[in-house]
């Protein structure tokens, strides 16, 4: 049964922050930022001020973490099963849904893989934090 009062809101905030940081690193020059720009056809100059995008991104990261906290509470899984659920949601739902439009938009497999692996990395971090706290 769902009980919002028993959720660990500190864990949700930390998981959201971790997801946000991983996403930031994912699209930085350290990891896939340059390849992402090339595959999207964007230029750094076209991106403009990131303030609004960062605020929206942080809110969405916390929303995803909150949603995972609810799912994990409802399913009451051990760590291994929780990790499996996170990977299944990342690959089988999120990445698959994102990938539906790629062939129709003429977007590359490389770009899809950047997004798909981002989902996996972030969801694993979120599930780990929520499950271990």
The first five atom37 places (N, CA, C, CB, O) and aatype in JSON, in Angstrom:
{
  "aatype": [20, 20, 20, 20, 20, 20, 20, 20, 20, 20, 20, 20, 20, 20, 20, 20, 20, 20, 20, 20, 20, 20, 20, 20, 20, 20, 20, 20, 20, 20, 20, 20, 20, 20, 20, 20, 20, 20, 20, 20, 20, 20, 20, 20, 20, 20, 20, 20, 20, 20, 20, 20, 20, 20, 20, 20, 20, 20, 20, 20, 20, 20, 20, 20, 20, 20, 20, 20, 20, 20, 20, 20, 20, 20, 20, 20, 20, 20, 20, 20, 20, 20, 20, 20, 20, 20, 20, 20, 20, 20, 20, 20, 20, 20, 20, 20, 20, 20, 20, 20, 20, 20, 20, 20, 20, 20, 20, 20, 20, 20, 20, 20, 20, 20, 20, 20, 20, 20, 20, 20, 20, 20, 20, 20, 20, 20, 20, 20, 20, 20, 20, 20, 20],
  "atom_mask": [
    [1, 1, 1, 1, 1],
    [1, 1, 1, 1, 1],
    [1, 1, 1, 1, 1],
    [1, 1, 1, 1, 1],
    [1, 1, 1, 1, 1],
    [1, 1, 1, 1, 1],
    [1, 1, 1, 1, 1],
    [1, 1, 1, 1, 1],
    [1, 1, 1, 1, 1],
    [1, 1, 1, 1, 1],
    [1, 1, 1, 1, 1],
    [1, 1, 1, 1, 1],
    [1, 1, 1, 1, 1],
    [1, 1, 1, 1, 1],
    [1, 1, 1, 1, 1],
    [1, 1, 1, 1, 1],
    [1, 1, 1, 1, 1],
    [1, 1, 1, 1, 1],
    [1, 1, 1, 1, 1],
    [1, 1, 1, 1, 1],
    [1, 1, 1, 1, 1],
    [1, 1, 1, 1, 1],
    [1, 1, 1, 1, 1],
    [1, 1, 1, 1, 1],
    [1, 1, 1, 1, 1],
    [1, 1, 1, 1, 1],
    [1, 1, 1, 1, 1],
    [1, 1, 1, 1, 1],
    [1, 1, 1, 1, 1],
    [1, 1, 1, 1, 1],
    [1, 1, 1, 1, 1],
    [1, 1, 1, 1, 1],
    [1, 1, 1, 1, 1],
    [1, 1, 1, 1, 1],
    [1, 1, 1, 1, 1],
    [1, 1, 1, 1, 1],
    [1, 1, 1, 1, 1],
    [1, 1, 1, 1, 1],
    [1, 1, 1, 1, 1],
    [1, 1, 1, 1, 1],
    [1, 1, 1, 1, 1],
    [1, 1, 1, 1, 1],
    [1, 1, 1, 1, 1],
    [1, 1, 1, 1, 1],
    [1, 1, 1, 1, 1],
    [1, 1, 1, 1, 1],
    [1, 1, 1, 1, 1],
    [1, 1, 1, 1, 1],
    [1, 1, 1, 1, 1],
    [1, 1, 1, 1, 1],
    [1, 1, 1, 1, 1],
    [1, 1, 1, 1, 1],
    [1, 1, 1, 1, 1],
    [1, 1, 1, 1, 1],
    [1, 1, 1, 1, 1],
    [1, 1, 1, 1, 1],
    [1, 1, 1, 1, 1],
    [1, 1, 1, 1, 1],
    [1, 1, 1, 1, 1],
    [1, 1, 1, 1, 1],
    [1, 1, 1, 1, 1],
    [1, 1, 1, 1, 1],
    [1, 1, 1, 1, 1],
    [1, 1, 1, 1, 1],
    [1, 1, 1, 1, 1],
    [1, 1, 1, 1, 1],
    [1, 1, 1, 1, 1],
    [1, 1, 1, 1, 1],
    [1, 1, 1, 1, 1],
    [1, 1, 1, 1, 1],
    [1, 1, 1, 1, 1],
    [1, 1, 1, 1, 1],
    [1, 1, 1, 1, 1],
    [1, 1, 1, 1, 1],
    [1, 1, 1, 1, 1],
    [1, 1, 1, 1, 1],
    [1, 1, 1, 1, 1],
    [1, 1, 1, 1, 1],
    [1, 1, 1, 1, 1],
    [1, 1, 1, 1, 1],
    [1, 1, 1, 1, 1],
    [1, 1, 1, 1, 1],
    [1, 1, 1, 1, 1],
    [1, 1, 1, 1, 1],
    [1, 1, 1, 1, 1],
    [1, 1, 1, 1, 1],
    [1, 1, 1, 1, 1],
    [1, 1, 1, 1, 1],
    [1, 1, 1, 1, 1],
    [1, 1, 1, 1, 1],
    [1, 1, 1, 1, 1],
    [1, 1, 1, 1, 1],
    [1, 1, 1, 1, 1],
    [1, 1, 1, 1, 1],
    [1, 1, 1, 1, 1],
    [1, 1, 1, 1, 1],
    [1, 1, 1, 1, 1],
    [1, 1, 1, 1, 1],
    [1, 1, 1, 1, 1],
    [1, 1, 1, 1, 1],
    [1, 1, 1, 1, 1],
    [1, 1, 1, 1, 1],
    [1, 1, 1, 1, 1],
    [1, 1, 1, 1, 1],
    [1, 1, 1, 1, 1],
    [1, 1, 1, 1, 1],
    [1, 1, 1, 1, 1],
    [1, 1, 1, 1, 1],
    [1, 1, 1, 1, 1],
    [1, 1, 1, 1, 1],
    [1, 1, 1, 1, 1],
    [1, 1, 1, 1, 1],
    [1, 1, 1, 1, 1],
    [1, 1, 1, 1, 1],
    [1, 1, 1, 1, 1],
    [1, 1, 1, 1, 1],
    [1, 1, 1, 1, 1],
    [1, 1, 1, 1, 1],
    [1, 1, 1, 1, 1],
    [1, 1, 1, 1, 1],
    [1, 1, 1, 1, 1],
    [1, 1, 1, 1, 1],
    [1, 1, 1, 1, 1],
    [1, 1, 1, 1, 1],
    [1, 1, 1, 1, 1],
    [1, 1, 1, 1, 1],
    [1, 1, 1, 1, 1],
    [1, 1, 1, 1, 1],
    [1, 1, 1, 1, 1],
    [1, 1, 1, 1, 1],
    [1, 1, 1, 1, 1],
    [1, 1, 1, 1, 1],
    [1, 1, 1, 1, 1]
  ],
  "atom_positions": [
    [[0.84, -1.18, 0.0], [0.0, 0.0, 0.0], [0.88, 1.24, 0.0], [-0.95, 0.0, 1.21], [1.92, 1.28, 0.65]],
    [[0.46, 2.24, -0.72], [1.21, 3.47, -0.85], [1.0, 4.35, 0.37], [0.82, 4.21, -2.12], [-0.14, 4.67, 0.73]],
    [[2.1, 4.75, 1.0], [2.05, 5.68, 2.12], [3.09, 6.76, 1.88], [2.29, 4.95, 3.48], [4.28, 6.55, 2.12]],
    [[2.64, 7.92, 1.41], [3.55, 9.01, 1.07], [4.33, 9.5, 2.28], [2.79, 10.16, 0.46], [5.46, 9.96, 2.15]],
    [[3.74, 9.4, 3.45], [4.41, 9.85, 4.66], [5.62, 9.02, 5.03], [3.45, 9.85, 5.8], [6.5, 9.49, 5.75]],
    [[5.67, 7.8, 4.56], [6.8, 6.93, 4.91], [7.93, 6.96, 3.87], [6.31, 5.51, 5.07], [8.93, 6.25, 4.02]],
    [[7.78, 7.77, 2.84], [8.85, 7.9, 1.86], [10.03, 8.64, 2.49], [8.35, 8.64, 0.58], [9.85, 9.51, 3.34]],
    [[11.22, 8.3, 2.06], [12.44, 8.95, 2.53], [12.72, 10.13, 1.6], [13.65, 7.95, 2.57], [13.33, 9.98, 0.54]],
    [[12.27, 11.32, 2.02], [12.37, 12.49, 1.16], [13.81, 12.97, 1.0], [11.53, 13.61, 1.71], [14.15, 13.56, -0.03]],
    [[14.65, 12.72, 1.98], [16.07, 13.05, 1.83], [16.68, 12.17, 0.74], [16.82, 12.86, 3.18], [17.43, 12.66, -0.1]],
    [[16.36, 10.88, 0.76], [16.85, 9.97, -0.28], [16.33, 10.39, -1.65], [16.43, 8.52, 0.03], [17.07, 10.31, -2.63]],
    [[15.07, 10.82, -1.72], [14.5, 11.27, -2.99], [15.26, 12.49, -3.51], [13.0, 11.6, -2.83], [15.58, 12.57, -4.69]],
    [[15.55, 13.44, -2.62], [16.29, 14.64, -3.02], [17.71, 14.29, -3.47], [16.34, 15.66, -1.85], [18.19, 14.8, -4.48]],
    [[18.37, 13.41, -2.71], [19.73, 13.01, -3.08], [19.75, 12.23, -4.39], [20.37, 12.16, -1.96], [20.64, 12.42, -5.22]],
    [[18.77, 11.36, -4.58], [18.68, 10.59, -5.83], [18.42, 11.53, -7.01], [17.57, 9.52, -5.74], [19.0, 11.35, -8.08]],
    [[17.56, 12.53, -6.81], [17.29, 13.51, -7.86], [18.54, 14.31, -8.19], [16.17, 14.46, -7.43], [18.84, 14.57, -9.36]],
    [[19.28, 14.7, -7.14], [20.53, 15.44, -7.36], [21.55, 14.58, -8.1], [21.12, 15.92, -6.02], [22.25, 15.07, -8.99]],
    [[21.64, 13.31, -7.73], [22.58, 12.4, -8.4], [22.21, 12.23, -9.87], [22.6, 11.02, -7.7], [23.08, 12.26, -10.74]],
    [[20.92, 12.07, -10.15], [20.45, 11.94, -11.54], [20.81, 13.2, -12.33], [18.92, 11.7, -11.58], [21.27, 13.11, -13.47]],
    [[20.61, 14.36, -11.72], [20.91, 15.64, -12.35], [22.4, 15.76, -12.65], [20.45, 16.81, -11.45], [22.78, 16.2, -13.73]],
    [[23.24, 15.38, -11.7], [24.69, 15.46, -11.87], [25.16, 14.51, -12.96], [25.41, 15.15, -10.55], [25.99, 14.87, -13.8]],
    [[24.64, 13.29, -12.95], [25.01, 12.32, -13.99], [24.63, 12.86, -15.37], [24.33, 10.95, -13.74], [25.41, 12.77, -16.32]],
    [[23.43, 13.42, -15.48], [23.0, 14.01, -16.75], [23.91, 15.15, -17.19], [21.57, 14.51, -16.64], [24.24, 15.28, -18.37]],
    [[24.32, 15.96, -16.22], [25.24, 17.06, -16.53], [26.57, 16.55, -17.05], [25.47, 17.91, -15.3], [27.11, 17.08, -18.02]],
    [[27.08, 15.52, -16.4], [28.33, 14.92, -16.86], [28.15, 14.26, -18.22], [28.84, 13.9, -15.84], [29.03, 14.34, -19.08]],
    [[27.02, 13.6, -18.41], [26.74, 12.87, -19.66], [26.85, 13.78, -20.87], [25.35, 12.23, -19.61], [27.38, 13.4, -21.91]],
    [[26.33, 15.02, -20.71], [26.28, 15.95, -21.84], [27.37, 17.01, -21.76], [24.93, 16.61, -21.9], [27.29, 18.05, -22.41]],
    [[28.39, 16.74, -20.95], [29.54, 17.63, -20.87], [30.62, 17.13, -21.84], [30.1, 17.71, -19.4], [30.53, 16.0, -22.33]],
    [[31.62, 17.95, -22.11], [32.72, 17.5, -22.97], [33.49, 16.32, -22.38], [33.68, 18.66, -23.23], [34.2, 15.62, -23.1]],
    [[33.36, 16.11, -21.08], [34.05, 14.98, -20.44], [33.55, 13.65, -20.98], [33.86, 15.03, -18.91], [34.33, 12.73, -21.19]],
    [[32.25, 13.56, -21.22], [31.68, 12.31, -21.72], [31.17, 12.48, -23.16], [30.54, 11.83, -20.81], [31.95, 12.33, -24.1]],
    [[29.88, 12.78, -23.34], [29.29, 12.72, -24.68], [28.83, 14.07, -25.23], [28.14, 11.78, -24.65], [28.14, 14.11, -26.25]],
    [[29.18, 15.16, -24.56], [28.7, 16.48, -24.97], [29.04, 16.85, -26.41], [29.27, 17.52, -24.07], [28.18, 17.31, -27.16]],
    [[30.28, 16.64, -26.79], [30.69, 16.99, -28.16], [30.0, 16.09, -29.19], [32.21, 16.87, -28.31], [29.55, 16.57, -30.23]],
    [[29.93, 14.79, -28.91], [29.25, 13.88, -29.82], [27.76, 14.2, -29.89], [29.46, 12.42, -29.37], [27.17, 14.14, -30.96]],
    [[27.15, 14.54, -28.75], [25.73, 14.91, -28.72], [25.49, 16.13, -29.6], [25.27, 15.19, -27.27], [24.54, 16.15, -30.39]],
    [[26.34, 17.16, -29.47], [26.19, 18.35, -30.31], [26.3, 17.98, -31.79], [27.25, 19.4, -29.95], [25.5, 18.44, -32.61]],
    [[27.28, 17.17, -32.13], [27.48, 16.75, -33.53], [26.25, 16.0, -34.03], [28.74, 15.87, -33.67], [25.75, 16.27, -35.13]],
    [[25.76, 15.04, -33.24], [24.64, 14.2, -33.69], [23.32, 14.96, -33.76], [24.49, 13.02, -32.76], [22.45, 14.61, -34.57]],
    [[23.15, 15.99, -32.94], [21.92, 16.79, -32.99], [22.02, 17.92, -34.02], [21.62, 17.38, -31.63], [21.01, 18.5, -34.41]],
    [[23.25, 18.21, -34.46], [23.44, 19.31, -35.39], [23.41, 20.67, -34.72], [22.39, 19.25, -36.46], [23.33, 21.7, -35.4]],
    [[23.47, 20.7, -33.4], [23.46, 21.96, -32.66], [24.88, 22.49, -32.49], [22.8, 21.78, -31.29], [25.86, 21.75, -32.6]],
    [[24.96, 23.78, -32.23], [26.24, 24.41, -31.9], [26.11, 25.0, -30.5], [26.63, 25.52, -32.95], [25.03, 25.39, -30.08]],
    [[27.22, 25.05, -29.78], [27.2, 25.58, -28.41], [26.56, 26.96, -28.36], [28.61, 25.63, -27.84], [25.83, 27.28, -27.43]],
    [[26.85, 27.78, -29.35], [26.33, 29.14, -29.39], [24.8, 29.17, -29.49], [26.94, 29.89, -30.55], [24.18, 30.14, -29.05]],
    [[24.21, 28.14, -30.06], [22.75, 28.09, -30.24], [22.01, 27.69, -28.97], [22.41, 27.12, -31.36], [20.8, 27.85, -28.88]],
    [[22.73, 27.16, -28.0], [22.07, 26.63, -26.81], [21.56, 27.73, -25.88], [23.03, 25.75, -26.05], [20.61, 27.51, -25.13]],
    [[22.15, 28.9, -25.92], [21.69, 30.01, -25.1], [21.97, 29.78, -23.62], [20.21, 30.22, -25.3], [22.81, 28.97, -23.25]],
    [[21.25, 30.53, -22.8], [21.44, 30.44, -21.35], [20.82, 29.16, -20.82], [20.83, 31.67, -20.64], [19.66, 28.86, -21.13]],
    [[21.56, 28.4, -20.04], [21.04, 27.13, -19.56], [20.18, 27.24, -18.3], [22.17, 26.21, -19.29], [19.7, 26.21, -17.8]],
    [[19.96, 28.45, -17.76], [19.28, 28.59, -16.48], [17.93, 27.9, -16.44], [19.1, 30.05, -16.16], [17.68, 27.07, -15.56]],
    [[17.06, 28.22, -17.37], [15.72, 27.63, -17.38], [15.77, 26.12, -17.6], [14.85, 28.28, -18.46], [15.03, 25.36, -16.96]],
    [[16.64, 25.69, -18.5], [16.76, 24.26, -18.78], [17.26, 23.51, -17.54], [17.71, 24.01, -19.97], [16.8, 22.41, -17.24]],
    [[18.21, 24.11, -16.82], [18.75, 23.46, -15.62], [17.69, 23.37, -14.52], [19.97, 24.22, -15.1], [17.58, 22.34, -13.86]],
    [[16.92, 24.44, -14.33], [15.86, 24.41, -13.31], [14.8, 23.37, -13.66], [15.21, 25.8, -13.17], [14.35, 22.61, -12.8]],
    [[14.4, 23.35, -14.93], [13.43, 22.34, -15.37], [14.0, 20.93, -15.2], [13.02, 22.58, -16.85], [13.32, 20.02, -14.74]],
    [[15.27, 20.78, -15.59], [15.93, 19.48, -15.47], [15.99, 19.0, -14.03], [17.32, 19.54, -16.05], [15.74, 17.82, -13.76]],
    [[16.34, 19.89, -13.11], [16.4, 19.5, -11.69], [15.03, 19.08, -11.18], [16.95, 20.65, -10.84], [14.91, 18.09, -10.47]],
    [[14.0, 19.83, -11.54], [12.64, 19.46, -11.14], [12.26, 18.08, -11.68], [11.63, 20.52, -11.64], [11.71, 17.26, -10.95]],
    [[12.56, 17.82, -12.93], [12.23, 16.54, -13.55], [13.02, 15.41, -12.89], [12.5, 16.58, -15.07], [12.48, 14.32, -12.69]],
    [[14.29, 15.65, -12.56], [15.1, 14.62, -11.89], [14.51, 14.26, -10.53], [16.55, 15.12, -11.71], [14.48, 13.08, -10.16]],
    [[14.03, 15.25, -9.8], [13.4, 14.97, -8.51], [12.07, 14.25, -8.72], [13.18, 16.29, -7.72], [11.73, 13.36, -7.95]],
    [[11.32, 14.62, -9.75], [10.07, 13.94, -10.07], [10.3, 12.46, -10.4], [9.37, 14.63, -11.24], [9.56, 11.59, -9.94]],
    [[11.33, 12.19, -11.19], [11.66, 10.8, -11.53], [12.04, 10.03, -10.26], [12.83, 10.75, -12.57], [11.61, 8.89, -10.08]],
    [[12.84, 10.63, -9.41], [13.25, 9.98, -8.16], [12.06, 9.73, -7.25], [14.29, 10.82, -7.43], [11.95, 8.67, -6.64]],
    [[11.16, 10.7, -7.17], [9.94, 10.53, -6.38], [9.1, 9.38, -6.93], [9.11, 11.84, -6.38], [8.58, 8.56, -6.17]],
    [[8.98, 9.31, -8.25], [8.21, 8.23, -8.89], [8.84, 6.87, -8.6], [8.12, 8.46, -10.4], [8.13, 5.91, -8.31]],
    [[10.17, 6.79, -8.7], [10.85, 5.54, -8.38], [10.65, 5.17, -6.92], [12.34, 5.65, -8.7], [10.48, 3.99, -6.59]],
    [[10.67, 6.16, -6.03], [10.47, 5.87, -4.61], [9.1, 5.25, -4.38], [10.61, 7.16, -3.77], [8.95, 4.32, -3.59]],
    [[8.1, 5.76, -5.07], [6.74, 5.21, -4.95], [6.7, 3.78, -5.49], [5.72, 6.1, -5.7], [6.16, 2.88, -4.85]],
    [[7.27, 3.57, -6.67], [7.27, 2.23, -7.26], [7.98, 1.24, -6.34], [7.97, 2.25, -8.65], [7.46, 0.15, -6.08]],
    [[9.15, 1.63, -5.84], [9.91, 0.71, -4.98], [9.19, 0.44, -3.67], [11.3, 1.28, -4.7], [9.24, -0.68, -3.15]],
    [[8.52, 1.46, -3.12], [7.76, 1.24, -1.89], [6.59, 0.27, -2.14], [7.23, 2.58, -1.34], [6.32, -0.62, -1.33]],
    [[5.91, 0.46, -3.25], [4.75, -0.38, -3.55], [5.16, -1.83, -3.82], [3.99, 0.17, -4.76], [4.45, -2.76, -3.45]],
    [[6.32, -2.02, -4.45], [6.75, -3.37, -4.8], [7.53, -4.06, -3.68], [7.6, -3.33, -6.04], [7.61, -5.29, -3.64]],
    [[8.1, -3.27, -2.76], [8.86, -3.8, -1.62], [9.9, -4.84, -2.08], [7.9, -4.43, -0.6], [9.86, -6.0, -1.66]],
    [[10.82, -4.42, -2.91], [11.79, -5.31, -3.52], [13.12, -5.29, -2.77], [12.02, -4.92, -4.97], [13.45, -4.32, -2.09]],
    [[13.86, -6.38, -2.9], [15.24, -6.38, -2.41], [16.08, -5.59, -3.41], [15.81, -7.85, -2.21], [15.6, -5.23, -4.49]],
    [[17.34, -5.32, -3.05], [18.19, -4.48, -3.89], [18.36, -5.03, -5.3], [19.56, -4.31, -3.24], [18.25, -4.29, -6.27]],
    [[18.61, -6.31, -5.4], [18.82, -6.92, -6.73], [17.59, -6.78, -7.61], [19.18, -8.41, -6.57], [17.7, -6.43, -8.79]],
    [[16.43, -7.04, -7.06], [15.19, -6.92, -7.83], [14.89, -5.46, -8.16], [14.02, -7.52, -7.05], [14.41, -5.16, -9.25]],
    [[15.18, -4.56, -7.22], [14.97, -3.13, -7.47], [15.85, -2.66, -8.62], [15.25, -2.31, -6.2], [15.42, -1.88, -9.47]],
    [[17.11, -3.13, -8.64], [18.02, -2.76, -9.72], [17.5, -3.3, -11.06], [19.44, -3.31, -9.44], [17.56, -2.61, -12.07]],
    [[17.0, -4.51, -11.04], [16.44, -5.09, -12.27], [15.26, -4.26, -12.77], [16.01, -6.56, -12.04], [15.14, -4.0, -13.97]],
    [[14.39, -3.85, -11.86], [13.25, -3.01, -12.25], [13.74, -1.69, -12.83], [12.33, -2.75, -11.03], [13.2, -1.22, -13.83]],
    [[14.77, -1.09, -12.22], [15.32, 0.15, -12.75], [15.86, 0.0, -14.15], [16.41, 0.65, -11.85], [15.62, 0.85, -15.01]],
    [[16.58, -1.08, -14.41], [17.14, -1.32, -15.74], [16.02, -1.61, -16.75], [18.15, -2.5, -15.7], [16.07, -1.13, -17.88]],
    [[15.03, -2.38, -16.34], [13.91, -2.68, -17.24], [13.16, -1.41, -17.61], [12.95, -3.69, -16.59], [12.81, -1.21, -18.77]],
    [[12.92, -0.54, -16.62], [12.23, 0.72, -16.91], [13.1, 1.6, -17.81], [11.89, 1.47, -15.59], [12.6, 2.24, -18.73]],
    [[14.41, 1.62, -17.55], [15.32, 2.44, -18.36], [15.35, 1.98, -19.81], [16.73, 2.4, -17.78], [15.18, 2.78, -20.73]],
    [[15.55, 0.68, -20.02], [15.71, 0.16, -21.39], [14.37, -0.14, -22.04], [16.57, -1.09, -21.38], [14.09, 0.29, -23.16]],
    [[13.55, -0.89, -21.33], [12.32, -1.41, -21.92], [11.18, -0.42, -22.04], [11.86, -2.56, -21.15], [10.26, -0.62, -22.83]],
    [[11.23, 0.65, -21.25], [10.16, 1.64, -21.32], [10.71, 2.99, -21.79], [9.46, 1.79, -19.95], [10.33, 3.48, -22.85]],
    [[11.6, 3.59, -20.99], [12.06, 4.95, -21.29], [12.84, 5.02, -22.6], [12.92, 5.47, -20.16], [12.47, 5.78, -23.5]],
    [[13.9, 4.24, -22.72], [14.72, 4.29, -23.93], [13.92, 3.83, -25.15], [15.98, 3.42, -23.76], [14.04, 4.4, -26.23]],
    [[13.12, 2.8, -24.96], [12.31, 2.33, -26.09], [11.33, 3.4, -26.55], [11.55, 1.05, -25.7], [11.15, 3.59, -27.75]],
    [[10.72, 4.1, -25.62], [9.79, 5.17, -25.98], [10.5, 6.31, -26.69], [9.08, 5.69, -24.72], [10.0, 6.84, -27.69]],
    [[11.66, 6.69, -26.17], [12.45, 7.74, -26.82], [12.82, 7.31, -28.24], [13.74, 8.05, -26.0], [12.75, 8.11, -29.17]],
    [[13.2, 6.06, -28.4], [13.68, 5.55, -29.67], [12.62, 5.43, -30.75], [14.28, 4.24, -29.47], [12.96, 5.32, -31.93]],
    [[11.35, 5.45, -30.38], [10.29, 5.31, -31.37], [10.36, 6.37, -32.47], [8.94, 5.4, -30.7], [10.11, 6.07, -33.64]],
    [[10.71, 7.58, -32.11], [10.69, 8.66, -33.09], [11.97, 8.76, -33.9], [10.43, 9.96, -32.41], [11.98, 9.42, -34.95]],
    [[13.04, 8.14, -33.46], [14.34, 8.33, -34.11], [14.34, 7.95, -35.59], [15.38, 7.51, -33.4], [14.82, 8.75, -36.4]],
    [[13.83, 6.79, -36.0], [13.88, 6.47, -37.44], [13.02, 7.42, -38.29], [13.42, 5.04, -37.67], [13.36, 7.7, -39.44]],
    [[11.93, 7.9, -37.72], [11.05, 8.8, -38.47], [11.65, 10.2, -38.61], [9.68, 8.89, -37.78], [11.36, 10.92, -39.57]],
    [[12.49, 10.58, -37.64], [13.11, 11.9, -37.66], [14.49, 11.87, -38.31], [13.22, 12.44, -36.24], [15.14, 12.91, -38.43]],
    [[14.95, 10.7, -38.72], [16.26, 10.59, -39.34], [17.4, 10.81, -38.35], [16.37, 11.57, -40.47], [18.49, 11.22, -38.74]],
    [[17.15, 10.53, -37.07], [18.18, 10.71, -36.05], [19.03, 9.45, -35.97], [17.54, 11.03, -34.68], [18.58, 8.35, -36.32]],
    [[20.25, 9.62, -35.52], [21.23, 8.53, -35.59], [21.11, 7.54, -34.44], [22.61, 9.1, -35.62], [20.57, 7.85, -33.37]],
    [[21.64, 6.36, -34.67], [21.75, 5.34, -33.64], [22.67, 5.83, -32.52], [22.27, 4.02, -34.23], [22.43, 5.53, -31.35]],
    [[23.71, 6.57, -32.87], [24.62, 7.11, -31.85], [23.88, 8.0, -30.88], [25.77, 7.89, -32.52], [24.08, 7.91, -29.67]],
    [[23.02, 8.87, -31.4], [22.25, 9.77, -30.55], [21.3, 8.98, -29.65], [21.46, 10.79, -31.4], [21.16, 9.27, -28.47]],
    [[20.65, 7.98, -30.23], [19.77, 7.13, -29.42], [20.55, 6.45, -28.3], [19.09, 6.07, -30.3], [20.08, 6.38, -27.16]],
    [[21.73, 5.95, -28.61], [22.53, 5.27, -27.59], [23.01, 6.22, -26.5], [23.73, 4.59, -28.24], [23.13, 5.82, -25.34]],
    [[23.27, 7.47, -26.84], [23.62, 8.46, -25.82], [22.46, 8.6, -24.84], [23.95, 9.83, -26.47], [22.67, 8.55, -23.62]],
    [[21.25, 8.76, -25.35], [20.08, 8.92, -24.49], [19.76, 7.64, -23.72], [18.88, 9.34, -25.32], [19.45, 7.69, -22.53]],
    [[19.83, 6.51, -24.39], [19.47, 5.24, -23.74], [20.43, 4.89, -22.61], [19.46, 4.1, -24.77], [20.0, 4.49, -21.53]],
    [[21.73, 5.05, -22.85], [22.69, 4.73, -21.79], [22.62, 5.75, -20.66], [24.11, 4.68, -22.36], [22.9, 5.41, -19.51]],
    [[22.24, 6.97, -20.97], [22.01, 7.97, -19.93], [20.89, 7.51, -19.0], [21.66, 9.35, -20.55], [21.01, 7.59, -17.77]],
    [[19.8, 7.02, -19.58], [18.68, 6.52, -18.77], [19.14, 5.41, -17.85], [17.54, 6.01, -19.67], [18.81, 5.41, -16.66]],
    [[19.89, 4.47, -18.37], [20.35, 3.33, -17.56], [21.24, 3.82, -16.42], [21.12, 2.32, -18.44], [21.02, 3.44, -15.27]],
    [[22.21, 4.66, -16.72], [23.13, 5.14, -15.68], [22.39, 5.92, -14.6], [24.22, 6.03, -16.31], [22.62, 5.71, -13.41]],
    [[21.51, 6.8, -15.01], [20.77, 7.62, -14.04], [19.81, 6.78, -13.21], [20.02, 8.73, -14.74], [19.71, 6.97, -12.0]],
    [[19.09, 5.88, -13.85], [18.11, 5.08, -13.11], [18.79, 4.14, -12.13], [17.23, 4.28, -14.08], [18.27, 3.9, -11.03]],
    [[19.94, 3.6, -12.5], [20.69, 2.75, -11.57], [21.1, 3.56, -10.34], [21.94, 2.14, -12.25], [20.96, 3.09, -9.21]],
    [[21.59, 4.77, -10.56], [21.98, 5.62, -9.43], [20.78, 5.94, -8.54], [22.62, 6.92, -9.93], [20.88, 5.86, -7.31]],
    [[19.67, 6.28, -9.14], [18.46, 6.61, -8.37], [18.01, 5.41, -7.54], [17.32, 7.05, -9.32], [17.75, 5.54, -6.35]],
    [[17.93, 4.25, -8.16], [17.48, 3.05, -7.45], [18.45, 2.67, -6.34], [17.32, 1.87, -8.43], [18.02, 2.29, -5.25]],
    [[19.74, 2.77, -6.6], [20.73, 2.47, -5.56], [20.55, 3.37, -4.34], [22.14, 2.62, -6.12], [20.5, 2.9, -3.21]],
    [[20.46, 4.67, -4.58], [20.31, 5.61, -3.47], [19.01, 5.36, -2.72], [20.35, 7.07, -3.98], [19.01, 5.31, -1.49]],
    [[17.92, 5.21, -3.43], [16.63, 4.98, -2.77], [16.6, 3.67, -2.01], [15.51, 4.99, -3.78], [15.99, 3.58, -0.94]],
    [[17.26, 2.65, -2.54], [17.23, 1.34, -1.89], [18.17, 1.25, -0.7], [17.58, 0.26, -2.89], [17.9, 0.51, 0.24]],
    [[19.26, 2.0, -0.72], [20.26, 1.89, 0.34], [20.08, 2.88, 1.47], [21.62, 2.06, -0.25], [20.72, 2.77, 2.51]],
    [[19.21, 3.85, 1.27], [19.0, 4.84, 2.34], [17.75, 4.53, 3.16], [18.89, 6.25, 1.75], [17.44, 5.26, 4.1]]
  ]
}
